[in-house]
Amino acid sequence: MNKDASGGRTALIIGSMAPRGGPSLLADILLGRVAEPEEIGRIAAFRALEAPASMTGAVIDAIGASFVR
């Protein structure tokens, strides 16, 4: 089973950022923004393909390079 570790720009994410500094949190994200819902949708569509059959147990981080594994 593969997993996407998404952090898309939704009302829930934006709301949870406000008490912790809001826009200043974006300074810690290399891209300077959180992913758009459409970007997360493209990750989900890729995972639904049969093409990545050899990709098992993978985590696809959609975190704007806020940390490096």
C-alpha positions in Angstrom: 0.0 0.0 0.0 1.3 3.4 -0.9 0.5 6.6 0.9 0.5 10.3 0.1 1.4 12.6 2.9 -0.4 15.5 1.6 -0.7 18.9 3.1 -2.9 20.7 0.6 -4.4 24.2 1.0 -7.8 23.5 2.5 -9.8 25.4 5.1 -8.7 22.9 7.7 -5.0 23.4 7.0 -5.3 27.2 6.7 -7.3 27.3 9.9 -4.8 25.2 11.8 -2.0 27.5 10.7 -3.5 30.7 12.1 -2.9 30.0 15.8 0.7 29.0 15.1 1.8 32.1 13.2 -0.2 31.9 10.0 1.8 33.3 7.1 5.1 33.2 9.0 4.9 29.4 8.9 5.2 29.6 5.1 8.7 30.9 5.6 9.7 27.4 6.8 8.4 25.8 3.6 11.0 25.9 0.8 8.3 26.5 -1.9 6.7 29.3 0.3 3.2 27.9 0.0 1.2 24.8 0.7 0.0 22.5 -2.1 -3.2 23.3 -3.9 -6.0 20.7 -3.8 -5.5 20.1 -7.5 -1.9 19.1 -6.9 -2.9 16.6 -4.3 -5.5 15.3 -6.8 -2.8 14.7 -9.4 -0.8 12.6 -6.8 -4.0 10.6 -6.0 -4.5 10.0 -9.8 -0.9 8.8 -10.2 -1.4 6.3 -7.4 -4.5 5.0 -9.0 -2.6 4.1 -12.2 -1.4 0.5 -12.8 1.9 2.0 -14.0 3.6 2.3 -10.6 3.0 -1.4 -9.9 6.6 -1.9 -8.7 6.2 1.0 -6.3 5.2 -0.5 -3.0 5.2 0.9 0.5 6.1 4.3 -0.7 5.2 7.6 0.9 4.7 10.5 -1.5 5.3 13.7 0.5 3.4 16.7 -0.8 4.8 19.1 1.8 6.5 21.8 -0.3 10.0 20.7 0.8 9.4 21.8 4.3 11.7 19.0 5.4 14.0 16.6 3.6 13.9 12.8 4.2 
